Amino acid sequence: MRIHREGMALGTVLLLAVPPAFADHYTLTLFHTNDLHGRSDHYPQLITTLAEAREQFGDGLLLDAGDVFSGTLYFNEFQGSDAIEFMNLMGYDAFVPGNHEFDLGDPETGHQALAEFFAAADFPILGANLDFSTSPEFATLLGESISAEPKAGHLYDGIVVEHGGERVGIFGLSTQASETISSPGNVTIGDYREAAEAMVAEFEAQGINKIVALTHLGFESDPGVGNDMLLAQHVDGIDVIIGGHSHTRLESPVMVAENDLGESKAPTVIGQANEYGKYLGVMQVTFDDEGVVTDASGELLASEEREPDAKAAEMLAPYTAQIEEVRDTRIGAHLAATLPNPRHGKGDAQSVRADETALGNLIADGQLEAARRVEPQTVLAIQNGGGIREPIAAGDVSVGELIAVQPFGNRLTLMNVTGAELLETFEIALASAPEESGAFLQVSRGTEVVYDSREPAGERVISLKVTQNDELQEVIPERSYIIATNNFTAAGGDSHTALEAAFDDDRSTIVGNTDWEMLRDYMVARQEVAPTVEGRIVDIARQ
């Protein structure tokens, strides 16, 4: 048995090939998905896979561990209204929001698309460490803490489900990383371990000894914000964790039978089904009379090996026709050469999250031009590397290609910052270089950043210059500068706390231009486009 995942070491955890469940003990069957990321075109085959799994393994609960939103033209065009139709057809029993569910958060209007997505669901939404109560768009969807009769589309900490004559408690946990990598706004995210401990205590007080955590934490993701392994090791009483966020491909369940100190504990079984609906996860967990896990087995069923479900394919057709029309619309600009979007994980020596790129320059220049139409004194534009998602092929450019590059629909934001805040912003951006970070900033023309990646984080910037009065000038800490970025970065996304402070101090203004539309307008105005790497960002350690 093997774990397939990028950038994570297996450590001391063993994947166990466990014998089939004993017939004389209770067996819980779970089917699960995670991180679909707008791949609505994968649902027809996934639905066939689920039907085959139910025929083979019998009745079971169907759970989704979050991140249905963001990543494709389907999402950009329909904002989840297409995905929820397929999820309802599949018959999910519960869903936990992931970080990308908060991508459309707007400082003025909140999470309208997400509220509509929840309201349309035929299943409950779980989030024991999520507080939606101060966001008015969710007011009519708030449920009690734990419900044995949950209402479709309502929000709960946890639910109680009857399965095979036994009561099963299920609760949700979502990553606190959403505070920096998405836009939760008024939705607050609490400590995952505290929430988990409280949920276990509540379930046990009701006499429930079979407890499932449905999580969007990541298998072995950033320990600073928590992950499934830490949850299993630190919180007693959780029998099963169905996870998402790290896109981990666990080919069979991981059983954790020791705490963080290496001491024996009641087993916790963890499953995760990779990404994009490529697999349906299946898990069968056997309990003894005391509710302790005795055995677990499971596998991932590849949906691409199945034929699409006929009904679902028919449902998908009009959605696909609409996005193909959008995708194929040419904007009226031509690229002389392909603009790559390099990533270390793809084997590239450089990365959009660690190095200046031609595509990053093009995007930042488009933002600067749009910003100067509103405020001519704007000195530079910055684009977080984590928000640039795809390359653009040479030739005539289409709308679909631009949306794929910047799929989050972020809007142009003007900020009034001090030189000291701007210098701190670049220290944050360069703290991980030459390793990747979504916080790395691509910069507009007329900007020069020189740094040394050998120096400690926070002490790397050697010089930062911006163009004022047609002259490249050193940034002065005491001066004020007008800069442009997207609303995600402006509000502190990707840990940009210096910008967040200015945002919270009402020194920012969202001026309405959507990211990909600014890129389109900039390219159309030039028709023939050939950006290059110009030495805007220089690491003297690598010269």
SEBAZA-985953 format. One line per field, with one value per residue (C-alpha): residue number from 1; residue in three letters; x, y, z. Coordinates in Angstrom, 2 decimals, padded with zeros to 5 digits. Example, Ala and Ser with C-alpha at 12.3 -4.5 7.8 and 13.67 -1.06 7.14 Angstrom:
<recs>
pos	(1  2) $
code	(ALA  SER) $
xx	(012.30  013.67) $
yy	(-004.50  -001.06) $
zz	(007.80  007.14) $
</recs>
This chain:
<recs>
pos	(1  2  3  4  5  6  7  8  9  10  11  12  13  14  15  16  17  18  19  20  21  22  23  24  25  26  27  28  29  30  31  32  33  34  35  36  37  38  39  40  41  42  43  44  45  46  47  48  49  50  51  52  53  54  55  56  57  58  59  60  61  62  63  64  65  66  67  68  69  70  71  72  73  74  75  76  77  78  79  80  81  82  83  84  85  86  87  88  89  90  91  92  93  94  95  96  97  98  99  100  101  102  103  104  105  106  107  108  109  110  111  112  113  114  115  116  117  118  119  120  121  122  123  124  125  126  127  128  129  130  131  132  133  134  135  136  137  138  139  140  141  142  143  144  145  146  147  148  149  150  151  152  153  154  155  156  157  158  159  160  161  162  163  164  165  166  167  168  169  170  171  172  173  174  175  176  177  178  179  180  181  182  183  184  185  186  187  188  189  190  191  192  193  194  195  196  197  198  199  200  201  202  203  204  205  206  207  208  209  210  211  212  213  214  215  216  217  218  219  220  221  222  223  224  225  226  227  228  229  230  231  232  233  234  235  236  237  238  239  240  241  242  243  244  245  246  247  248  249  250  251  252  253  254  255  256  257  258  259  260  261  262  263  264  265  266  267  268  269  270  271  272  273  274  275  276  277  278  279  280  281  282  283  284  285  286  287  288  289  290  291  292  293  294  295  296  297  298  299  300  301  302  303  304  305  306  307  308  309  310  311  312  313  314  315  316  317  318  319  320  321  322  323  324  325  326  327  328  329  330  331  332  333  334  335  336  337  338  339  340  341  342  343  344  345  346  347  348  349  350  351  352  353  354  355  356  357  358  359  360  361  362  363  364  365  366  367  368  369  370  371  372  373  374  375  376  377  378  379  380  381  382  383  384  385  386  387  388  389  390  391  392  393  394  395  396  397  398  399  400  401  402  403  404  405  406  407  408  409  410  411  412  413  414  415  416  417  418  419  420  421  422  423  424  425  426  427  428  429  430  431  432  433  434  435  436  437  438  439  440  441  442  443  444  445  446  447  448  449  450  451  452  453  454  455  456  457  458  459  460  461  462  463  464  465  466  467  468  469  470  471  472  473  474  475  476  477  478  479  480  481  482  483  484  485  486  487  488  489  490  491  492  493  494  495  496  497  498  499  500  501  502  503  504  505  506  507  508  509  510  511  512  513  514  515  516  517  518  519  520  521  522  523  524  525  526  527  528  529  530  531  532  533  534  535  536  537  538  539  540  541  542  543) $
code	(MET  ARG  ILE  HIS  ARG  GLU  GLY  MET  ALA  LEU  GLY  THR  VAL  LEU  LEU  LEU  ALA  VAL  PRO  PRO  ALA  PHE  ALA  ASP  HIS  TYR  THR  LEU  THR  LEU  PHE  HIS  THR  ASN  ASP  LEU  HIS  GLY  ARG  SER  ASP  HIS  TYR  PRO  GLN  LEU  ILE  THR  THR  LEU  ALA  GLU  ALA  ARG  GLU  GLN  PHE  GLY  ASP  GLY  LEU  LEU  LEU  ASP  ALA  GLY  ASP  VAL  PHE  SER  GLY  THR  LEU  TYR  PHE  ASN  GLU  PHE  GLN  GLY  SER  ASP  ALA  ILE  GLU  PHE  MET  ASN  LEU  MET  GLY  TYR  ASP  ALA  PHE  VAL  PRO  GLY  ASN  HIS  GLU  PHE  ASP  LEU  GLY  ASP  PRO  GLU  THR  GLY  HIS  GLN  ALA  LEU  ALA  GLU  PHE  PHE  ALA  ALA  ALA  ASP  PHE  PRO  ILE  LEU  GLY  ALA  ASN  LEU  ASP  PHE  SER  THR  SER  PRO  GLU  PHE  ALA  THR  LEU  LEU  GLY  GLU  SER  ILE  SER  ALA  GLU  PRO  LYS  ALA  GLY  HIS  LEU  TYR  ASP  GLY  ILE  VAL  VAL  GLU  HIS  GLY  GLY  GLU  ARG  VAL  GLY  ILE  PHE  GLY  LEU  SER  THR  GLN  ALA  SER  GLU  THR  ILE  SER  SER  PRO  GLY  ASN  VAL  THR  ILE  GLY  ASP  TYR  ARG  GLU  ALA  ALA  GLU  ALA  MET  VAL  ALA  GLU  PHE  GLU  ALA  GLN  GLY  ILE  ASN  LYS  ILE  VAL  ALA  LEU  THR  HIS  LEU  GLY  PHE  GLU  SER  ASP  PRO  GLY  VAL  GLY  ASN  ASP  MET  LEU  LEU  ALA  GLN  HIS  VAL  ASP  GLY  ILE  ASP  VAL  ILE  ILE  GLY  GLY  HIS  SER  HIS  THR  ARG  LEU  GLU  SER  PRO  VAL  MET  VAL  ALA  GLU  ASN  ASP  LEU  GLY  GLU  SER  LYS  ALA  PRO  THR  VAL  ILE  GLY  GLN  ALA  ASN  GLU  TYR  GLY  LYS  TYR  LEU  GLY  VAL  MET  GLN  VAL  THR  PHE  ASP  ASP  GLU  GLY  VAL  VAL  THR  ASP  ALA  SER  GLY  GLU  LEU  LEU  ALA  SER  GLU  GLU  ARG  GLU  PRO  ASP  ALA  LYS  ALA  ALA  GLU  MET  LEU  ALA  PRO  TYR  THR  ALA  GLN  ILE  GLU  GLU  VAL  ARG  ASP  THR  ARG  ILE  GLY  ALA  HIS  LEU  ALA  ALA  THR  LEU  PRO  ASN  PRO  ARG  HIS  GLY  LYS  GLY  ASP  ALA  GLN  SER  VAL  ARG  ALA  ASP  GLU  THR  ALA  LEU  GLY  ASN  LEU  ILE  ALA  ASP  GLY  GLN  LEU  GLU  ALA  ALA  ARG  ARG  VAL  GLU  PRO  GLN  THR  VAL  LEU  ALA  ILE  GLN  ASN  GLY  GLY  GLY  ILE  ARG  GLU  PRO  ILE  ALA  ALA  GLY  ASP  VAL  SER  VAL  GLY  GLU  LEU  ILE  ALA  VAL  GLN  PRO  PHE  GLY  ASN  ARG  LEU  THR  LEU  MET  ASN  VAL  THR  GLY  ALA  GLU  LEU  LEU  GLU  THR  PHE  GLU  ILE  ALA  LEU  ALA  SER  ALA  PRO  GLU  GLU  SER  GLY  ALA  PHE  LEU  GLN  VAL  SER  ARG  GLY  THR  GLU  VAL  VAL  TYR  ASP  SER  ARG  GLU  PRO  ALA  GLY  GLU  ARG  VAL  ILE  SER  LEU  LYS  VAL  THR  GLN  ASN  ASP  GLU  LEU  GLN  GLU  VAL  ILE  PRO  GLU  ARG  SER  TYR  ILE  ILE  ALA  THR  ASN  ASN  PHE  THR  ALA  ALA  GLY  GLY  ASP  SER  HIS  THR  ALA  LEU  GLU  ALA  ALA  PHE  ASP  ASP  ASP  ARG  SER  THR  ILE  VAL  GLY  ASN  THR  ASP  TRP  GLU  MET  LEU  ARG  ASP  TYR  MET  VAL  ALA  ARG  GLN  GLU  VAL  ALA  PRO  THR  VAL  GLU  GLY  ARG  ILE  VAL  ASP  ILE  ALA  ARG  GLN) $
xx	(000.00  001.24  000.42  000.55  000.87  003.11  005.53  004.72  006.73  005.04  006.90  005.99  002.43  001.65  -001.02  -002.69  -004.15  -006.84  -008.94  -012.60  -015.06  -016.29  -019.93  -020.92  -019.88  -021.35  -019.79  -020.13  -019.81  -018.74  -018.43  -016.52  -015.23  -013.24  -011.74  -013.87  -012.85  -015.44  -014.98  -018.69  -017.85  -016.54  -019.87  -021.45  -018.67  -018.54  -022.25  -021.75  -018.90  -021.13  -023.88  -021.42  -019.97  -023.40  -024.13  -020.83  -020.55  -024.19  -025.85  -023.54  -023.26  -021.99  -019.80  -017.95  -014.95  -015.10  -013.71  -016.47  -015.85  -013.17  -010.91  -012.79  -014.97  -017.93  -017.44  -016.72  -019.90  -022.30  -020.70  -021.70  -025.31  -024.42  -022.45  -025.23  -027.61  -025.23  -024.55  -028.27  -028.61  -025.87  -027.62  -024.93  -025.54  -023.27  -020.79  -018.10  -017.08  -013.47  -011.34  -012.30  -015.98  -015.09  -013.32  -016.26  -016.49  -017.14  -016.43  -019.76  -022.17  -020.66  -021.14  -024.24  -023.28  -022.29  -025.56  -027.46  -025.37  -026.18  -029.87  -030.14  -028.54  -030.59  -028.16  -026.89  -023.73  -021.36  -018.78  -018.17  -015.42  -017.25  -019.46  -021.81  -024.01  -022.63  -023.12  -026.73  -026.89  -026.87  -029.43  -032.25  -029.95  -028.63  -029.49  -028.86  -025.50  -026.33  -029.44  -030.83  -033.30  -031.23  -032.90  -031.53  -029.29  -028.99  -025.82  -024.91  -021.89  -022.81  -025.61  -026.75  -027.49  -029.18  -027.25  -027.65  -029.59  -026.85  -026.54  -023.50  -022.34  -020.80  -019.29  -017.38  -014.05  -012.61  -009.08  -008.17  -005.86  -008.94  -008.28  -005.17  -005.72  -009.38  -011.92  -014.17  -015.08  -017.55  -017.45  -015.12  -013.06  -012.19  -009.56  -010.09  -008.99  -011.14  -014.15  -013.45  -013.12  -016.40  -018.18  -016.90  -018.06  -021.53  -021.95  -020.76  -023.15  -025.94  -024.67  -023.16  -019.88  -019.36  -018.05  -016.95  -015.06  -015.66  -012.71  -011.11  -007.80  -005.38  -003.82  -000.40  -000.75  000.63  000.72  000.35  -003.31  -003.89  -004.30  -005.95  -002.94  -002.72  -006.47  -006.28  -003.33  -004.63  -008.40  -009.70  -013.04  -012.92  -013.28  -013.13  -011.77  -012.92  -010.65  -009.85  -007.73  -004.33  -005.59  -003.96  -004.51  -004.88  -005.33  -006.47  -007.35  -004.67  -005.16  -003.69  -003.42  -000.91  -001.09  001.57  003.61  003.69  001.20  -001.51  -004.97  -008.28  -007.79  -008.80  -009.14  -008.38  -009.44  -009.03  -009.85  -007.31  -008.98  -011.29  -013.67  -011.01  -011.89  -014.72  -013.40  -014.88  -014.31  -015.76  -015.10  -016.00  -016.73  -016.95  -019.80  -018.06  -017.82  -014.08  -012.74  -011.52  -011.04  -011.03  -010.75  -011.22  -010.08  -010.33  -012.49  -011.31  -014.22  -012.45  -012.73  -016.55  -019.03  -020.89  -024.31  -026.85  -029.09  -026.16  -024.63  -027.91  -027.95  -024.38  -024.85  -026.41  -023.83  -020.99  -022.45  -022.61  -019.06  -017.67  -019.22  -017.58  -014.32  -013.93  -014.68  -011.55  -010.65  -008.87  -005.28  -002.43  000.44  003.74  004.88  003.41  003.46  004.32  003.22  006.13  005.82  008.44  005.93  005.85  009.62  010.33  013.50  011.64  008.17  005.52  005.52  009.25  010.47  009.54  007.67  006.61  002.98  003.21  004.62  001.76  -000.89  000.67  001.04  -002.63  -003.56  -001.33  -002.90  -006.42  -005.46  -003.97  -007.20  -008.80  -005.83  -002.95  -000.63  -000.55  003.14  002.97  000.69  001.34  -000.15  000.16  001.80  -000.76  -003.51  -001.93  -003.10  -002.47  -000.25  -001.51  -000.72  000.73  -001.73  -005.13  -006.19  -009.64  -011.75  -011.54  -007.76  -007.78  -010.34  -008.30  -005.27  -007.17  -010.22  -011.13  -012.82  -010.81  -011.28  -008.84  -008.14  -006.26  -004.38  -002.68  000.32  003.49  006.88  007.53  004.38  005.40  008.86  007.31  004.96  007.91  009.68  006.58  006.49  010.14  010.33  010.26  012.24  013.65  011.02  007.44  004.92  001.54  002.49  005.29  004.48  004.75  005.26  004.38  006.75  008.75  009.36  012.70  013.11  016.57  016.91  019.15  017.50  020.48  019.51  016.97  013.30  012.33  015.80  016.07  015.09  018.21  016.38  012.86  012.39  009.26  008.83  007.66  007.79  009.33  012.24  013.08  013.27  014.02  010.96  011.15  009.63  008.01  006.29  002.82  002.28  -000.77  -000.49  -002.81  -003.51  -006.49  -009.03  -007.83  -004.25  -005.36  -007.37  -004.36  -004.59  -001.54  -000.43  000.06  -000.50  001.03  -001.56  -004.27  -003.49  -003.97  -007.15  -008.53  -007.58  -009.88  -006.96  -008.19  -010.84  -012.22  -012.66  -014.57  -012.39  -012.25  -008.75  -009.14  -011.04  -008.13  -005.78  -008.12  -008.41  -004.66  -003.99  -006.72  -005.35  -002.01  -003.31  000.20  001.58  005.08  005.98  009.36  011.25  012.96  014.83  012.09  012.80  016.44  017.84  021.56  022.06  021.19  022.99) $
yy	(000.00  003.51  007.13  009.38  013.03  015.94  017.49  015.37  012.69  009.59  009.80  007.09  006.50  003.10  002.33  -000.83  -003.51  -004.56  -007.71  -007.45  -006.45  -009.14  -010.00  -010.03  -006.43  -003.20  -001.98  001.61  002.13  005.55  006.91  010.18  012.89  016.10  019.03  018.88  022.49  023.28  020.06  019.68  017.68  014.90  014.33  012.01  009.42  009.94  009.20  005.92  005.06  005.72  003.50  000.64  001.17  001.02  -002.19  -003.73  -002.43  -001.87  001.14  003.81  007.47  009.86  012.75  015.59  017.26  020.64  022.85  022.43  026.07  027.63  026.43  026.13  027.99  026.04  027.71  031.15  031.03  029.35  029.91  026.51  026.46  023.69  021.61  021.57  019.95  017.03  016.77  016.58  013.89  011.86  012.14  013.48  013.14  016.00  018.60  020.71  024.01  024.27  027.39  027.95  028.12  031.58  032.81  034.96  036.80  040.47  043.18  044.84  042.02  039.04  035.51  035.65  032.81  030.56  031.25  030.33  027.17  026.14  026.96  024.79  021.76  018.67  017.91  019.69  021.82  021.10  023.36  023.06  025.68  027.96  030.81  032.19  034.07  037.55  037.21  038.19  036.26  033.02  034.13  031.89  028.85  028.69  025.48  024.25  022.89  019.19  017.88  014.38  015.77  018.26  020.40  020.42  023.39  024.40  024.97  022.80  021.97  018.31  015.88  012.45  009.92  006.51  003.91  000.17  000.49  002.54  006.25  007.92  011.43  013.52  016.98  019.34  021.19  023.70  025.06  028.31  028.93  030.35  033.54  034.13  032.14  033.01  035.72  034.53  038.09  038.03  034.23  033.43  030.24  028.86  026.46  023.02  021.01  022.94  022.52  018.80  018.17  019.97  017.95  014.61  015.55  016.51  013.32  011.14  012.92  011.75  008.19  008.22  006.31  006.22  009.63  010.88  014.13  015.53  017.85  020.30  020.49  018.49  015.13  016.37  020.03  023.07  022.08  025.74  025.62  021.90  018.76  015.35  013.55  016.03  015.81  012.02  012.14  014.87  014.42  011.21  009.81  010.47  007.15  008.25  011.30  011.93  014.69  017.12  020.23  018.59  016.61  013.51  010.18  007.63  004.37  002.68  004.05  005.21  003.91  006.02  004.04  006.23  009.78  012.44  011.00  007.52  006.16  003.70  005.13  003.95  003.84  006.65  005.87  008.56  008.65  011.16  010.76  012.89  015.62  016.74  013.78  011.46  008.96  007.95  006.94  003.86  003.03  000.28  000.59  -002.09  -001.29  -003.49  -003.25  -000.35  001.71  001.13  000.61  -002.94  -003.11  -000.86  -001.39  000.78  001.83  004.54  003.79  005.59  007.44  007.86  004.10  004.33  005.43  008.68  008.35  009.08  011.37  013.34  013.68  015.11  017.56  018.61  019.30  022.81  023.91  022.71  024.39  027.69  027.60  026.47  029.54  031.73  029.80  030.11  033.83  035.55  038.84  040.41  040.07  037.85  036.38  036.11  033.22  031.01  032.56  029.72  029.60  027.67  025.77  023.79  020.96  020.56  020.20  023.81  025.45  028.69  029.37  032.06  031.85  032.53  034.34  037.15  035.77  037.30  036.40  037.97  041.14  041.27  040.88  043.50  045.95  045.52  046.29  049.37  050.76  050.19  051.77  054.88  055.49  055.92  057.37  058.68  058.82  055.02  054.06  050.28  047.24  043.93  040.52  037.57  034.61  032.28  033.94  033.10  029.61  028.68  029.55  031.19  029.54  031.44  032.72  034.38  034.65  033.59  034.65  031.13  031.24  034.49  033.24  030.07  032.22  034.28  032.22  033.89  037.03  039.35  043.10  045.95  047.72  050.98  051.36  054.26  052.78  054.08  053.24  051.23  049.16  048.64  047.45  045.10  043.79  042.78  041.21  039.02  038.28  037.22  035.39  031.91  032.53  030.68  028.25  028.77  030.96  032.21  035.52  036.13  039.31  039.93  043.65  046.19  048.07  050.85  048.81  047.37  044.96  043.74  041.25  038.54  035.18  034.16  036.67  035.87  036.34  039.92  041.24  040.42  043.57  045.47  048.10  048.83  051.46  052.78  055.28  058.78  061.79  059.54  058.73  055.51  056.45  054.57  053.98  056.18  054.61  057.86  058.71  057.64  055.79  054.79  051.18  048.76  045.11  042.75  042.78  039.37  040.51  043.93  042.30  040.30  037.24  034.96  036.42  039.98  041.47  044.86  045.41  044.02  046.72  049.40  047.70  047.60  051.27  052.17  053.10  051.02  051.37  048.62  050.23  047.48  046.09  042.26  040.78  038.88  041.77  044.14  041.67  041.42  045.19  045.68  043.02  044.21  047.75  046.41  043.59  042.13  041.16  039.88  040.42  039.28  038.89  042.28  042.11  043.75  041.31  040.36  037.92  038.64  035.21  033.61  035.95) $
zz	(000.00  -000.79  -000.06  -003.12  -002.25  -003.13  -000.70  002.35  004.07  005.40  008.71  011.19  010.03  008.56  006.01  007.17  004.96  007.42  007.16  006.12  008.82  011.18  010.58  014.26  014.93  013.61  010.35  009.15  005.40  004.15  000.63  000.31  -002.02  -001.59  -003.50  -006.67  -007.44  -010.06  -012.07  -012.78  -015.89  -013.60  -011.85  -014.48  -014.12  -010.36  -010.13  -012.01  -009.64  -006.63  -008.00  -008.51  -005.03  -003.40  -005.27  -004.15  -000.57  000.34  001.89  003.25  004.14  001.44  002.66  000.96  002.64  000.93  -001.85  -004.38  -005.36  -007.60  -010.33  -013.65  -016.10  -014.74  -011.41  -012.84  -014.90  -012.44  -009.01  -007.67  -008.84  -011.29  -008.77  -006.21  -008.71  -009.15  -005.42  -004.75  -007.40  -005.67  -002.31  000.00  003.72  004.85  003.60  005.30  003.64  002.50  002.23  -001.41  -000.49  000.84  -002.32  -003.43  -000.12  -000.78  001.80  000.97  000.12  001.94  000.61  -001.54  -003.90  -000.99  000.84  -002.33  -002.68  000.91  000.56  -002.57  -000.88  -000.04  002.81  005.96  006.12  009.04  010.67  014.41  014.27  011.80  013.01  010.36  012.84  012.10  008.33  007.60  004.32  006.35  008.97  007.72  007.47  011.03  012.86  016.37  017.50  017.02  015.33  014.91  012.36  010.36  007.72  004.20  003.49  007.15  009.13  012.13  014.24  013.94  013.21  014.40  011.66  011.96  009.99  010.25  013.48  015.17  015.87  014.30  015.22  012.43  012.86  010.57  010.87  008.39  008.20  009.90  006.95  005.21  007.12  005.02  001.81  001.18  002.07  004.94  005.92  008.82  009.01  011.91  012.21  015.62  016.89  015.37  018.41  020.88  018.58  018.14  021.87  022.52  019.84  021.14  024.63  023.37  021.36  024.22  026.58  024.25  024.44  020.94  020.70  016.93  015.88  012.46  011.85  008.36  007.86  005.50  007.33  005.18  005.98  007.16  006.20  008.06  011.75  012.66  011.65  012.23  010.17  010.31  011.79  014.65  015.17  015.42  017.82  020.13  020.37  021.94  020.90  017.14  015.35  011.71  009.91  006.34  005.07  002.29  001.55  000.94  -002.10  -000.61  -002.33  000.46  -001.39  001.80  005.23  007.64  011.17  013.99  017.24  019.11  020.40  019.85  022.74  021.25  023.79  022.75  022.14  020.71  016.92  014.59  010.88  008.25  004.60  001.77  -001.92  -003.82  -005.94  -008.76  -008.53  -009.90  -007.19  -004.94  -001.55  000.12  003.77  005.96  009.68  012.22  015.89  018.96  021.44  023.22  020.04  019.61  016.08  015.60  011.84  008.80  005.09  002.05  -001.38  -004.00  -007.03  -010.18  -011.76  -015.11  -015.61  -015.58  -018.21  -017.48  -015.91  -018.66  -016.59  -015.23  -018.69  -019.94  -017.02  -017.77  -021.48  -021.29  -018.70  -020.91  -024.00  -022.16  -020.82  -024.18  -025.75  -023.12  -023.28  -027.02  -027.36  -028.68  -027.02  -029.98  -028.80  -029.96  -027.96  -029.78  -027.55  -024.85  -021.38  -018.97  -015.34  -013.82  -010.55  -008.64  -008.19  -011.97  -012.12  -013.12  -011.82  -011.36  -010.01  -010.26  -006.45  -006.13  -009.26  -011.60  -014.63  -017.92  -017.20  -013.74  -015.29  -017.80  -015.10  -012.83  -015.74  -016.58  -012.98  -012.92  -016.07  -014.72  -011.39  -013.01  -014.89  -011.45  -009.55  -011.70  -008.66  -008.28  -008.14  -008.54  -008.75  -007.02  -007.80  -005.41  -007.12  -005.55  -007.60  -010.98  -011.85  -015.50  -018.50  -021.70  -025.04  -027.98  -030.55  -030.37  -026.73  -025.51  -022.55  -021.17  -021.04  -019.06  -016.57  -016.11  -015.29  -012.68  -011.70  -008.40  -009.69  -007.41  -007.83  -008.14  -004.84  -004.33  -001.05  000.72  002.53  004.09  002.70  005.86  005.25  001.64  002.66  005.22  002.54  000.38  003.36  003.79  000.06  -000.02  003.31  001.76  -001.43  -003.27  -001.99  -003.17  -001.38  -002.54  -000.88  -003.41  -005.34  -009.06  -009.70  -012.38  -014.69  -013.10  -009.95  -008.89  -005.98  -004.98  -002.15  -000.72  000.00  002.13  004.81  007.56  006.75  007.49  006.65  002.97  001.06  -000.03  -002.05  -003.24  -005.93  -007.63  -010.44  -009.49  -011.83  -014.49  -012.21  -010.36  -006.67  -003.46  -001.28  001.83  004.99  006.19  002.91  001.74  -001.52  -003.56  -004.68  -006.47  -005.78  -005.65  -002.81  -001.55  -001.02  000.24  003.03  004.23  002.00  001.93  005.29  004.02  007.46  006.64  003.93  006.18  008.75  006.11  004.93  008.48  008.88  005.96  003.73  000.80  -001.89  -004.11  -007.52  -009.26  -012.05  -012.03  -012.36  -015.62  -017.20  -016.47  -018.14  -021.13  -021.54  -021.31  -023.95  -026.30  -026.20  -027.47  -029.72  -030.14  -026.72  -025.91  -022.23  -020.91  -017.64  -017.20  -013.91  -011.88  -009.02  -008.39  -005.82  -005.56  -003.97  -007.30  -009.68) $
</recs>
